[in-house]
């Protein structure tokens, strides 16, 4: 069962696409909505996947020992 749902949504004013991220996947309203900056739904999805992959592959730096 998927944990999140990612959907491209066209902005009818600009003709560009935004991304809506739903969590949990079955949620009725999006948790996050981006600005409509993508020229196509495919570009919006690909960029979102690239952002998620980059974040997963580059975890935040570890806190110094004196801050733990």
N, C-alpha and C positions, 0 to 999 in steps of 0.2 A: 504494500500500500504506500503510495507516495506521501511524503511529508509536506512538500510545497507544490504549488501550481504557479506556473509562469505563463502569462497571456499577453500578447501584443494587442494594443487597442489603438485604433486610428482616431486621431483628432480631426474632426470634420472641418474645423476652421483652417488649420494649417496643412492638412493632408499628410502630416507626419505621424509616426507611431510612438506611443509610450509603452512602457511595460508595467503590468500590474502583477504583484507577487502576493499570492494567497497563502496564509499559514493559519491553521492547518489547510491542507489541500482542498478540503470540502467547505471552507469558509465561504460565506456569501459576499463579504466585502473584502477588498484587498488590504493587506497589512501595509504595503508600500506601493506607491505609484510614482513613476518617474515623469519628468517633463517630456513632452512629445518632440524628441529631437532626432528620431531615426527616419530615414527615407523609405524603409520597407519593414514589414513584419519580420522577415528573415534577419535583417541587420539588427533589429532590436533583440531578437532571441539570441543571436550569435554573440553580441556584445555582453549580454547578461550572463551567458554561460562562461565567457572569457573572464569576466569580473569575478564570478564565483570561483572559478578554477584558480585564478591568480591568488585570491585570498586564501584558499585552502592550501595552496602550495607554498605560501609565504606567511607563516604564522607570525603573530605579533612578537616583538622581541621580549625576552624574558626579563622580568622585573629584577632590579638589583636586590641582593640578599637583605640589605638593610630596610627595604620597603615591604618585605613579605610579612 
